[in-house]
Amino acid sequence: MYIGALFLVAGFALLWQSTTLLLAVQVVFAGAHLLVTLHEEPGLRKRFGLSYKNYCHDVSRWLPCARL
């Protein structure tokens, strides 16, 4: 969801040729990355243990492609 919303805003930034909006996308992405890595993922590791660790090994964090 984070990436989809950021791509949408980045698309509008390119359409409107707005460097301010592109900067905002970068700042929001940095915030989302910190939220995910510092808050969400530790909770998931604690809750699901080894199965979450295996999931993280098989699936990339931000791009919808499997790691091989």
N, C-alpha and C positions, 0 to 999 in steps of 0.2 A: 504494500500500500504506500509506503514511504516513497519508493522509487517511482511508482506510477504518478503520484502527485507531483514529484519533482520534475519528471519528464514533461508533464503537462505545463507546468509553470515555465520550464526552460523553453518549450515550444512557443509559448506566448512571448517570452523575452526575445527569441529570435525573430518572430513575426513582427513584433513592434520595435525591433532593434534597440532594446533597452539593456544597457550595460548594468544599470542599477538592479534590474530584475535578475540578471544572470549572477550578479554578486549575491543577491538574496538567496538564490538557489544553492550556491556554495555554502553559505552560512547555515541554512536550514539543513542541508545534507550533513554538515559537520555535527550539528546538534542531534540529528537523528542517529548518526553513527555512535555518538557518545551515549545516547539513551539506550540503544540496543545493546552495545557492548558492556556498559557499566550497570545497567539495571535489568533489562529483559533476559539476556542470556544467562547471567548467574542464577536467576530464579528458575529458569528452565533446567539448567544443569542440576540444581539442587532437587528439583521436583522429579525429573525423569532419569537422572543418573547416566548410566552407560548407554541406554538407548538414545539419549540426546547427543552424547558424544559421538556415537556412530552416525547419527543423522548429520551432524556438523561436518564430519569427515566426508560424507557423500554429497552434500549440497553446499553450494557457495552461499555466502551471506547476502550479497547484493544482486548478483546477476542470475537470471533464471536458467542456469545450466548446471549439469551434474559434473562433479570432478571425477576424472578417471584415473 
